[in-house]
Amino acid sequence: MTREESRELLTSMMESPALLAHVRSVEIVMEAYATKYGEDSDHWAITGLLHDADYEKHPEEHPKVITALLEERGETEKAHAIHCHYTKWGYECETLLDKALLASDELTGLIIAVARLRPNKLQDLTPKSVKKKLKDKNFAAGVDRTEVHTGIELLGVDLDDHISFIIAALKPFEKEVIV
């Protein structure tokens, strides 16, 4: 599947500007992690882009609709990673792709939420500021803190380093991802 095909699939399933910005932010982070780990950047970016593709139109079935479509296309590794991006669905993170998506999804959303409150958005955001909001369960209450910590543990990264990496990856795309 090409990026163009994945964008067409995404836009056929999702219209919300906020959700489109979220999946774009996860796409960016996943591409950056693929580059860091020497993996296929298109493969990882597409997985990040499509991870919530069915959420808007099929919230009760999410992620089964998008994963079924991917499996029909032979994209089983992407489908498995998408099944793994929330541990409560019961899929085991097996690959680095699975672990990176789990570790990046919720935390990327939190980082964007923190950046929205700041005058300089992502440009001077620090791990300290993000961790303060991570501890505040009332802030961005939809972010599952357990998923954030589980993902970091499975990926085997330091929290500060992971936050810094995500911020650095997103900075050049700030106008696209902060809506």
Beta strands, then each sheet from edge to edge (+ up, - down):
end
